[in-house]
Amino acid sequence: MVIIHKFEACRRCPGATEWRLMHGYLLCERCQRRKYPPRRHPARRILALAILSGLVAAGAAWGIFVFGPRA
């Protein structure tokens, strides 16, 4: 059993800052209230980086086309 000490208190018992991690849920130590642990979404970050790199590549291609060498 993992006990997590957080600064975020429970809604029912504001003094409690100890949470237990059981079956993928955070449980308040005093009132056993369930809460999902914070999850990170790496897929969103990867998608944002892919879109940004595509825009940079498109901007570079446009710049070469517009301001490139003229014959």
N, C-alpha and C positions, 0 to 999 in steps of 0.2 A: 504494500500500500504506500502510495506516494502522498506526502503532505506538502502542500504548496502554501507559502505565506505570501499573500498579496496585499497591496495597499487598498485594493478595491474591496469594499465591505458588502455584505449581503443586504438585500432590501428589507428583509424581515428583521434581522438583528444587526444593526449598524456597527456594533462593537466587534463583531467576528471578522477576523482576517485570515483564518485558517480554512483551507479548502482541501478536500481529499479527492484524488483522481481515481475514479472507479468506473470501469466499463465505458470509458470515453467521455464521462461526464465529470464536471467539478461539483462536489457535494459540499455544502456548508457544514462546518464541524458542529455547529449548534443545532440548526433546525433541519438539516438534511435536504435543503432546497437544491434542486438540480440546476445546472447551468452548463451550457456548452463551452468548452475551452476556446480561446481565440485561435482561429485557424488562419494561416497565411495562404494566399492564392498565388503560387508561382506561375501558373498558366497566364494570369492576367499580366504579370510583369513581362513575361516572355513575348506575349502578343504585342504589348506596347513597344517593346524594343524592336520587334520585327517591323511594325508599322513605321516607327521613327527611322530605322535604317533604310526602309524602302523610300520614304520621303526624301531623305538625304541623297540617296542615289538618283532619284528622279530629278531633284534640284541640280545636282552636279551635271547630269546629262543635258538638261535644259540650258544650263550656263555654258557648257561647251558648244552646244548647237547655236546659241544666240551670239556669244562673244568669241567664238572660235576663229581660227585663221580664215581670212577672206582672200579669195583668189582674184 
